[in-house]
Amino acid sequence: MTEALEQWRPALRMFMRRTVITATLTLAAFAVVFLFVGGVRIEILFLPLVLTVYFAFDDLTKWRIARRDRWTLTPTALLHSGYEGDAQIPLAEIEDTDTRLGWSVIVKLNSGQRVEMPYLRNPRAVAAKILDVRNGMTS
């Protein structure tokens, strides 16, 4: 078995951070709409409440699946173990990494495919570490 250089898993704190930011932005958007409509009426409040409940349950479902993810960086591959099974991405297939909105790492493959590593603590450091190990392998 290959030696693990780093291991990552989703953090509940990062998931909650994403949920709070998303909810705040959604409520702010509805507040702007209320200003143009001319006040708050019960009929208008119904839609944001239904959407908030829907998103809360949808986010909870996403977390219940993502919390099982485990990412392991080895000298030759990025390994993923999660809800859908195990996968291995050779480091030679990784073209680049990027972060998205401060809670996810996007791994871009040579084939054009993208793999998301959601809800990680310090996603910039994770993205940089993957590239550092990949560059050390290809140099």
N, C-alpha and C positions, 0 to 999 in steps of 0.2 A: 504494500500500500504506500502511496505517495504521501510525503510529509505535508501537513496543512500549515500554510504560512499565516493565514488569517481565516477567521470565521465570523460571519455576521448573521443576524436574524432580525426580523422586524421588531420595533420597539413600540409598545403601547403609547408611550409619551408622544412619539412622532405621529402615530395615527390620530391621537386626540388633537394634536396641534393642527393637523390637516382638516379635521372635522370642524374645529372652532373657526379656523380661517374661512373655510367654505361657507359655513352658516352665517358668519358675519358679513361676508361679501354678498350673499344672497339676500339677507335682510336689508342691507344698504341699497341694493338694487330695487327692492320692493318699496323702500322708503322714498326713493326718487319717483317711482311710479305714483305713489300716494300723493306726492306733492302736485303732480300734474293733474290727477283726478279731482283734487279739490278737497281732500280730507279722507278720513278713514271711515268706511262703512262696513258693516258686518259681512255683506256679500263679498266685498273685496278682500277681507281678511281670511275668508275661508280658503282660498287658493294657496296663499303662502303657508297656512297651517297644514294643509294636506301635503303640500310639497315637502315641508320640513319633516313631517312624520315619515313620508316615503323615503327621503334621503337618509334619515337616521337609521331606518331598518336596512336600507341598501348598504350603507357604510358598515353597519354592524356585520352584515353577511360577508362583505369584503374582508373585514378584519378576521372573522372566524376562519376564513380560508388562508389568508396571508400569514397569520401568526404561526403557522406550521412550517413556513419556509425556513430553510437553512442554506446559506451560501458559504462555500468553502473554497478558498483560493490556494491552489497548489502551484509548484513551479511550472507546471505544464498546462493546467486547465482551471476553469472556474466550474465548480460542481454545484448543482442545485438539488436539494431534496425538499419536496413539498407535497401538497395535497394531491397533485396529479402524478406523482412518482418522482423518479430521479432523472437528472439530465447532466450532461457533461459538455462544456463548451471549451474546445482547445484554445489556448491563448493566441495561437497563430491565426485563428479565425476572427479575433477581436480587432476591429478597425479603430474604434474610438470609444470613449465613455463621456457621458454628460450627466448633469444633474437636472432635475425638474422640480421647480417650486420648493426646493429646500427639504424634501422628504423622500425623494426617489433617485436612484441611479439608473440611467439608461445605458445599456451596453449595446453598441452598434457593431454588427457583424459585417464581414466582407460581402456576404450575400445580400446585404440590404436589410436584413431582418433586424429588429430591435427587441431586446429583452429588458423588461423592467424589474428592478430590485426595489420593491416598495418599502416605505416606512423605516428606513435605516437611520440610525444615529450618524451624524456627521457624513452625509453623502459625498461631500467634496473630497474628504480624505479617502473614502472607499473607492471613488472613481480614480483618484490619483494613484492609489496603491495598486489597483488592477493594471493600470497603464505602466507603472514602474516595473512590476514583475514581468509584464509582457515585453517591455523594451529590454529588460535584462536578458530575457530568453532569446530575443531575435538579434541582439547585438553580437 
